């Protein structure tokens, strides 16, 4: 959904924090744990914000911000609703505070978080419940929380356009309003102005899971001033890659239905033309169009001025791990300050898999980037990686500096479809053949890795003598000859060996929700800070899927345009696999599988091709920590060893039909 600190960012931080230091220092006596005095102007204040403000007496209000767009074509610019809760005491004392913001399409249709919380209002229309814990925890600590309804959703005008200009502008306009650059009103249709510059510093941190986090990515990619940090959780970086993979359509590969799903009842009645335009602009064929460019934030990573704290599940089959990988790499290329947590879960919020550590870390992150506290979080390890359920490790830099792309090559085996994986190229003319079977997928192939099954070609190392770590994004280049005019390809990396992992394919995607609750912040009668606890849901397996990637072979010449294939002709293309960080332990084997349609994740092609792989022109380029030397040490005495087919199926975690998480995420 990739680290030197951004040079210009570091310079800006030192300058901006000098300006902010006076304001932050004034707040220190009120919100610091010790009430410490402000340091010299050139230093950042220390300490952390404390819950010294009344949540019950907080100011709760709604503002409608003019986006400057007329998405529904009614002749007037759209206003989006922003519900605000902020502590009363700083405003009464004339002190300004920063903002934490979650812009979402889900506040009315589906709810947020593990308990599907929705916004609620009193009889006068004033906000009562703000979903999730951000308001309960941070408002008493001197922050405002702003929950924005994207255009077309809940109480906002316009039409949701599924990641397009309207979606992004819905939230950017609110950042602009908080900084005095856009107009806000006290009602949806009235002319009475609402202003924020009297109570906020204009410093904003955006946060959110899935679609919400995607909006944070999009707003950051505009370079808007005032957005200091974003925390995208399981977020999309390119909407094309949510619906397609290198020309291959994923299930329900048309975004227009999502617009209808989240639009308010009023918007549904007026937004049919918008949905028709989305359908026409995003063809099922997977061809790249300007609509996809509009919804691709990766090329604009160089505009990002905010720091970025990425959180993603490595087994997220909803918003797949390639989204954080390509975004992280682009941010790294531009030196953006960043931090990352990678879990073993699917599409799950860290509040539900590492709650106490998450709240503590997020608190320190916002204190540093929005209040200017020198709490050291920017000097701590960049990455936290979940190695086993609830067991985490850290890395100073991610991927580690010792990571090097290393080319591994498939070789033929004693049984068709059961080959070797090592550093030695196959002899010219060596081939493997498989036939696309849409009723099978990656877990079926992995379970029969040592059997000569007709639907896949598998290539396996011998048992490793040392641990081997992959960290980053992989690429698999294949040369394949199809028998039909269309063909899809899947490449999968598999760790073959027994393990206990989070059961990401089960309900909860790696967590079990309990009945007990824990409380994180202050509560009122209408907004509780207490949420159901969770625990890891685990599975004992004989293999673990490490990474996967899909492509339509028809895009071999142009990734933006598919074309019919000529049966009997060889085509070469490279598949991009999702980013990962995984250690293959000593005693396990590493496998590369190449197949056709990946059941429940990829729509099948119009034909059922047989494909012949030219092994001499097929290779995997993997991000190995320690590079080729690490692979040589891990496979010493094993490279070239041929697996012995047993016919016995292995046990792994099967995945459910991916569907589209965006509604699923509403849970």
Protein Blocks (a to p, Z undefined) as FASTA:
>chain_A
ZZaadfklmmmmmmmmmmmmmmmmmmmmmmpmnlpacddfkbccedjdddfbcfklpccd
dddddehiafkonopacdddddddddfklmmnopacdddddddfklmmnogcjkopacdd
dfkopafbdghjklmmmmmnopacdddddehiajbgcjdeehiamlmmmmmmmmmmmnop
accdfbfklmbdcdfklmpghiacdddehjlmmmmmmmmmnopghiabdcdehiafbfkl
mmpgehiacehiafklmmmmmpcfklmmmmmmmmmmmmmmmcfklpacfklmmmpcklmm
mmpmbdcdddddfklckbgfklmmmmmmmmmmnopacdddddfbdcddfklmommlmmmm
mmmmmmmmmnopaehlmmgcfbdcdfbghiacddfbacdfkbccddddddddfbehiacd
dfbdcdehiacdddddfkbcfklmmmmmmpccfkbccddddddfbdcddedjdddddddd
dfbfbdcdddddddedddddddfkbghihpacdfbdcdedjddfklccbdcddddddddd
fbdcfbdcdddfklmmomkbccdddehiacddddddddddddddehiacdddddfddehk
accdfbdcdddddfklgccddddehijmlmmmmmgokgopacddehiacdddddddfbja
klmmmZZ
